[in-house]
């Protein structure tokens, strides 16, 4: 701050956003949780871009998904938990019921489109979501939905159908849940962030140990191909995903990454992340208004920044 003014280039973002798994984990960890922004960065989500199957561009790294990210964040923060999935719907509901007797359960991914208390729900669309389940009773499942619905309730059958997540591409088996959280070590948020940097560099470099759909591209290649897709005529379904979710969560992840990098003394990396956040955030207007020339140009400006961020963090 200089002369009583804040530098707007690096002003942290505070507000709503689709941070479902980060917010859910923060609820589970309670008073020991760092801010959701820190959790999100610890998942590794800001370190790249991927074009899944050559069709769906998302602002997270090649091969990344929230299940991988949650496991990373939980470990970096010094916690362990038990992850269980599979079985029949009845078996999964009973498993969830028993787990809730010992405390809240992080459930997901679920199908967002089937959570009937949310306006516009009613159809599975392959949108993943995470919630915190508080109890399972004869009259339904009581949960905190970080999308803005505390103490929401669903009939058991409806919850199980959403929990099955049939259209969620990265989900190997249905009915995934995490419970039995135990703090094994006290790790300060800044220390967790420092320990996460090698993982971030690995995502930026392009991990080769992750299973990906054929045709998936990462980082600069993903951004360049996405720009070509815009010029060729963007798939309406992809445009809808970008309008409602992908651009805003991508920009927020990068803004949070910049703040976290500044906090651990990495100003060069933070400067690149701020630039990335501004570019991605600037795509929201064009993707909504249909200014595809601006949308493609923004993606091409974004493409070289991933290698610049990797170089900055290697120093």
C-alpha positions in Angstrom: 0.0 0.0 0.0 1.3 3.4 -0.9 -0.2 6.8 0.0 -3.2 5.1 1.5 -4.0 3.2 -1.8 -4.1 -0.5 -2.5 -2.5 -1.8 -5.6 -5.5 -3.0 -7.7 -3.3 -5.3 -9.8 -2.8 -7.6 -6.8 -6.0 -7.0 -4.8 -7.2 -10.4 -3.5 -10.6 -11.5 -4.6 -13.3 -12.1 -1.9 -16.7 -13.2 -2.9 -18.8 -16.1 -4.2 -17.5 -18.8 -6.5 -17.7 -22.5 -7.2 -15.2 -23.8 -4.7 -17.3 -26.8 -3.7 -14.6 -29.2 -2.6 -12.3 -26.6 -1.0 -15.2 -25.1 1.0 -16.4 -28.6 1.9 -13.0 -29.6 3.2 -12.8 -26.3 5.2 -16.1 -27.2 6.9 -14.9 -30.7 7.7 -11.6 -29.4 9.2 -13.4 -26.7 11.2 -11.3 -24.5 13.4 -8.1 -26.1 12.1 -8.9 -25.3 8.4 -6.9 -22.7 6.5 -8.9 -20.3 4.2 -10.6 -22.1 1.2 -8.3 -20.1 -1.1 -5.3 -21.9 0.5 -7.0 -25.3 0.2 -7.7 -24.6 -3.5 -4.1 -23.8 -4.2 -2.9 -26.9 -2.3 -5.1 -29.1 -4.6 -2.9 -28.0 -7.5 -5.8 -26.8 -9.6 -4.3 -23.4 -10.6 -1.2 -24.8 -12.2 -2.3 -25.3 -15.8 -5.0 -25.8 -18.4 -6.3 -28.9 -20.1 -8.4 -29.7 -23.1 -10.1 -33.0 -22.0 -10.5 -35.4 -24.8 -9.8 -32.7 -27.3 -13.2 -31.2 -26.6 -13.7 -29.7 -23.1 -11.2 -26.9 -22.2 -10.9 -26.3 -18.4 -8.5 -24.1 -16.4 -6.8 -26.8 -14.4 -3.7 -28.9 -15.2 -3.3 -31.8 -17.7 -4.6 -34.9 -16.0 -5.8 -33.2 -12.8 -9.2 -33.8 -11.2 -10.7 -32.9 -7.8 -10.2 -36.4 -6.4 -6.4 -36.1 -7.0 -6.5 -32.5 -5.7 -8.3 -33.3 -2.5 -5.9 -36.1 -1.6 -3.0 -33.7 -2.1 -4.5 -30.9 0.0 -5.4 -33.2 2.9 -1.9 -34.7 3.0 -0.1 -31.4 2.7 -2.2 -30.0 5.7 -1.1 -32.9 7.9 -4.4 -34.8 7.9 -5.5 -38.3 6.9 -8.9 -39.7 6.2 -10.7 -42.8 5.0 -12.0 -42.7 1.4 -14.6 -45.3 0.4 -16.7 -45.9 -2.7 -18.5 -48.5 -4.7 -21.1 -51.1 -3.9 -24.9 -50.8 -4.4 -26.9 -47.7 -3.6 -28.3 -49.3 -0.5 -24.8 -50.3 0.8 -23.4 -46.8 0.1 -26.3 -45.1 2.0 -25.8 -47.4 5.0 -22.1 -46.8 4.9 -22.8 -43.0 4.9 -25.3 -43.4 7.7 -22.8 -45.1 9.9 -20.0 -42.7 9.1 -22.2 -39.7 10.0 -22.6 -41.0 13.5 -19.0 -40.2 14.1 -19.1 -36.7 12.4 -19.7 -34.9 9.2 -18.7 -36.7 5.9 -17.3 -35.1 2.7 -19.4 -36.7 -0.1 -18.6 -36.4 -3.7 -18.4 -36.0 -6.5 -22.2 -35.9 -7.0 -24.2 -34.9 -10.0 -25.0 -31.2 -9.5 -27.9 -31.4 -11.9 -29.8 -33.8 -9.7 -29.7 -31.8 -6.5 -33.4 -30.9 -6.5 -33.2 -28.1 -3.9 -31.1 -26.1 -6.4 -33.2 -24.0 -8.9 -33.0 -25.4 -12.4 -32.0 -28.9 -11.3 -33.7 -32.0 -12.6 -31.4 -33.4 -15.2 -28.0 -35.1 -15.1 -25.5 -33.0 -17.1 -22.1 -34.4 -15.9 -21.4 -31.4 -13.5 -19.5 -32.6 -10.5 -20.1 -31.3 -7.0 -19.1 -31.9 -3.4 -21.1 -31.5 -0.2 -20.8 -32.1 3.6 -23.3 -34.7 4.8 -24.5 -34.1 8.4 -26.9 -37.0 9.0 -28.9 -39.7 7.2 -32.3 -40.3 8.6 -35.6 -41.9 7.6 -36.8 -38.5 6.3 -33.8 -37.9 4.1 -30.1 -36.7 3.9 -29.3 -33.5 5.7 -26.3 -31.6 4.3 -24.4 -28.4 3.9 -24.1 -27.5 0.2 -21.3 -24.9 -0.2 -23.0 -23.6 -3.3 -25.1 -21.6 -0.9 -27.5 -24.1 0.7 -26.9 -24.7 4.4 -29.0 -27.5 6.0 -30.4 -28.6 2.7 -32.3 -31.9 2.7 -32.9 -34.5 0.0 -34.8 -37.8 0.1 -32.5 -40.7 0.5 -33.2 -42.1 -3.0 -32.7 -38.7 -4.7 -29.4 -38.2 -2.9 -28.2 -41.6 -3.9 -29.1 -41.0 -7.5 -27.1 -37.7 -7.5 -24.3 -39.4 -5.6 -24.0 -42.1 -8.3 -22.4 -39.5 -10.6 -23.0 -41.6 -13.7 -21.9 -38.9 -16.1 -18.8 -37.6 -14.2 -15.9 -38.7 -16.4 -13.1 -39.0 -13.8 -15.2 -40.9 -11.3 -14.1 -44.6 -11.4 -16.7 -45.9 -9.0 -19.8 -44.3 -7.6 -20.7 -43.2 -4.1 -17.3 -41.7 -3.1 -17.0 -40.3 0.4 -14.3 -39.2 2.9 -14.7 -39.6 6.6 -12.6 -40.3 9.8 -10.5 -37.2 9.4 -7.5 -37.3 11.8 -4.9 -34.6 12.2 -1.5 -36.3 12.2 0.7 -33.2 12.2 0.3 -29.5 12.7 1.2 -27.8 9.5 0.9 -24.0 9.1 -0.8 -22.8 5.9 2.4 -21.1 4.7 4.5 -24.3 5.3 1.9 -26.4 3.4 2.0 -23.9 0.5 5.8 -24.1 0.4 5.7 -27.9 0.4 3.2 -27.8 -2.4 5.4 -25.9 -4.8 7.2 -29.0 -6.2 3.8 -30.5 -7.0 2.8 -27.3 -8.7 5.9 -27.4 -10.9 5.2 -31.0 -11.7 1.7 -30.1 -13.0 3.1 -27.2 -15.0 5.7 -29.4 -16.6 3.0 -32.0 -17.6 2.7 -35.0 -15.4 3.0 -38.3 -17.3 1.6 -40.5 -14.5 -2.0 -39.4 -14.9 -4.6 -41.3 -17.0 -6.2 -39.0 -19.5 -8.7 -39.3 -22.3 -7.4 -39.7 -25.8 -6.8 -36.3 -27.4 -6.3 -34.5 -24.1 -3.9 -31.5 -24.4 -2.3 -29.5 -21.6 -1.0 -26.0 -20.9 0.0 -23.9 -24.0 -1.2 -26.6 -26.4 -4.6 -26.6 -24.7 -5.0 -22.9 -24.9 -3.9 -22.6 -28.5 -6.3 -25.4 -29.6 -9.1 -23.9 -27.6 -8.6 -20.6 -29.5 -8.9 -22.6 -32.7 -12.1 -24.2 -31.5 -13.5 -20.7 -30.8 -12.7 -19.6 -34.3 -14.1 -22.8 -35.8 -17.4 -22.3 -33.9 -17.4 -23.2 -30.2 -19.7 -26.1 -29.2 -22.8 -24.5 -27.4 -22.4 -27.0 -24.5 -18.8 -25.9 -24.0 -19.8 -22.3 -24.2 -22.4 -22.9 -21.5 -19.9 -24.6 -19.2 -17.5 -21.6 -19.7 -20.2 -19.1 -19.1 -21.5 -20.7 -15.9 -18.4 -22.2 -14.4 -15.0 -22.7 -16.1 -13.9 -19.1 -16.6 -14.9 -17.7 -13.2 -13.4 -20.6 -11.3 -10.2 -20.5 -13.4 -9.8 -16.8 -12.8 -10.4 -17.2 -9.0 -7.9 -20.0 -8.7 -5.2 -17.9 -10.3 -6.0 -14.9 -8.2 -5.7 -17.1 -5.1 -2.5 -18.6 -6.4 -1.0 -15.2 -6.8 -1.9 -14.3 -3.2 -0.5 -17.5 -1.9 2.7 -17.1 -3.8 3.2 -13.6 -2.4 2.6 -15.0 1.1 5.5 -17.4 0.8 7.9 -15.0 -0.8 7.6 -15.9 -4.4 6.8 -12.5 -6.0 8.0 -13.4 -9.5 5.5 -16.3 -9.7 2.8 -14.2 -8.1 3.2 -11.6 -10.8 2.7 -14.2 -13.6 -0.3 -15.6 -11.7 -1.9 -12.2 -11.5 -1.4 -11.7 -15.2 -3.0 -15.1 -15.9 -5.9 -14.3 -13.6 -6.5 -11.0 -15.5 -6.5 -12.8 -18.8 -8.8 -15.6 -17.8 -11.1 -13.2 -15.9 -11.3 -11.1 -19.0 -12.7 -14.0 -21.0 -16.0 -13.9 -19.1 -17.4 -11.0 -21.0 -16.5 -12.3 -24.5 -17.8 -15.8 -23.8 -21.2 -14.4 -22.7 -21.6 -11.7 -25.3 -20.3 -13.9 -28.2 -17.2 -11.7 -29.0 -15.3 -14.7 -30.2 -12.4 -12.7 -31.7 -11.6 -11.3 -28.2 -12.1 -14.8 -26.7 -9.6 -16.4 -29.1 -7.2 -13.6 -28.6 -7.3 -13.9 -24.9 -6.6 -17.6 -25.0 -3.6 -17.0 -27.2 -2.2 -14.4 -24.8 -2.7 -17.0 -22.0 -0.8 -19.8 -23.8 2.8 -18.7 -23.2 2.2 -17.8 -19.5 2.3 -21.4 -18.3 5.9 -21.8 -19.2 6.7 -18.4 -17.8 5.1 -19.4 -14.5 7.1 -22.6 -14.4 10.3 -20.7 -15.1 9.5 -18.2 -12.3 8.9 -20.9 -9.7 12.0 -22.8 -10.6 14.2 -19.8 -9.7 
